[in-house]
Amino acid sequence: MSLQSILCNINTFNKVMIPFYQPRSFIPVKGKGCYLWDQQGKKYIDFSGGIAVLPFGHAHPKLNKILHIQSKKLWHISNIFTNEPALMLAKKLVDHSFADCVFFSNSGAEANEAALKIALYYASHYYDNTKNNIVSFNNSFHGRTIFTVSVGGQSKYSSVFNSNIYNKNIKHISFNNIQHIEKMINIKTCAVIIELIQGEGGVISADKSFIKKLRELCNIYDVLLIFDEVQTGIGRTGTLFAYEQYEVIPDILTTAKSLGGGFPISAVLTTNKISKILYPGLHGSTYGGNPLACSIAIVILDMINNRKLLNLIKKKFLFFSKKINKINKLYNFCEEIRGKGLLLGILLKKNCYFSITEIMYYAEKEGLILLSAGSNVIRLAPPLNISYKDINFGLYLFEKSLQKLFFKKLLQNIYLYTLIMLLY
Ligand SMILES: Cc1ncc(COP(=O)(O)O)c(C=O)c1O
C-alpha cells in the first residue's frame, strides 16, 4: 500500500472534509471500463457510473488520448477569447438537436441556473416584471445552488436554508398530472422546468401526453419550456436526448453529466428566437467552455451519436429488466422496473424483506456498486457501452447478495423464534 493510501482513509475524510457527504467506507483508486479497484486491491463492478456521468466507463483510451493531446496545447483561456474546441462542440450540439446556439458552464446546477435566468429575462424583456412565476414539479431535482434547490421539488434540500424567501414565485405541482398544469400555468408563468425522467426523485418517466400538454400550454401563454436533461441527455435513454422520444421540442434544454464523461462541463441549448435578445455580460462563467472539457465532450458526442450504440442501449434496458424479473421470482423484492435505456430504477415492494441500505451494503461486499434514488428505489446507471457479459456478471453478484441477505434474515428470524419458544 502506498504512503498516500495509508494517510487517506475514512477517518481522514471525517477530520478534514466538511461533512456534506457520507462516502462509502472504501476508497476507489483505479478504474477501467465498468470496473473499479479500491486501496486494498478489491475489484468492484460499477453500476453507478459516477452517478450517470460515465458513458464509456472509467479511463476510456480514446478519452485519455484526447485529454493528453489537448493538455499539451491549451488548458484555459477564459471567455475573453473563444476557442476552437468550444466552437466545434457547439456546432455538433446544434447539428444534432433542435437548438441554434449553446452556452457552456461546468455543472448541471449552473446550466439550470442559466436557463432560468434566460427565461426570467425573456419574460421581463417582452412583458413586464409580473410574468415571473416558475413552474416546477414535486420531487424534481435541478441542482444545489440556492436558486436550483428552491426550484427543485424536494424540500429536504431547500427548507433548511430558509428558502421560502426565494420561493414565492415558484410553484411546485404534481408530476404527470394534466389537470394540475392546466390550473397552474397562466400568463404570469415565465418558465416550466421539467426532467423527462425524474432521476433523483425515483426514476419516474414523464407521460408523453403530459409533456405534449405542457408544450401546448406553454405555447398558449408564451412560457419557456425547459427540459432538464442533465441526467437523461447524451445517449443515456437510448436517443441522443430523451426529448426525441417524446416528440416535443423544448425552448431550452440543459445537459451535463455524460457530456464530459467525468470532466466537468454542462451546456444550455436554445433557439435564435430566444438568444436574439441576450447580450454580452448578461450571464457568464470563468471556466465555461474551456478547451480541455470541450475537446473531451466532442469525442464523447461523436462516440455516442451512433445509431447502433443508441439502439443497443434500448435493448440493454430489456435485457436488464428480464434478468431482474427472474431474480425477483426468487426473492420477491421488486414492485416495478422503471426508466429508459441505461437509467433504470428498481422500485422495492412496500413490505420488502430487505431495506435499500441493506441491499447496497451486501452488494458492495460482493463487489457490486449500486445507487439509490429516493428511499425505495435502486438506481442503475452503468456505462452506455457495458457488455452483456458485464451485465450478467453484475446481476449475478446482485442475486448473490440478495441470497446472502435472505439467509442472514432467515437465521435471525429462526434465532428470534427459538428464543421466544424457549422463553414461553
Ligand atoms: C436532473 C438533474 N438536474 C441537475 C442536476 C445537478 O447537476 P450538478 O450536480 O452537476 O450540479 C442533477 C444532478 O444529479 C440532475 O440529475
The ligand as a Gaussian input file, in Angstrom:
#p B3LYP/6-31G(d) Opt

LIG

0 1
 C      -31.795000      16.258000     -13.468000
 C      -30.641000      16.899000     -12.771000
 N      -30.508000      18.233000     -12.832000
 C      -29.488000      18.854000     -12.242000
 C      -28.545000      18.164000     -11.522000
 C      -27.415000      18.890000     -10.850000
 O      -26.238000      18.644000     -11.529000
 P      -24.831000      19.010000     -10.842000
 O      -24.698000      18.131000      -9.659000
 O      -23.838000      18.730000     -11.919000
 O      -24.896000      20.440000     -10.487000
 C      -28.653000      16.773000     -11.430000
 C      -27.677000      16.005000     -10.646000
 O      -27.862000      14.899000     -10.251000
 C      -29.723000      16.126000     -12.065000
 O      -29.874000      14.808000     -12.003000

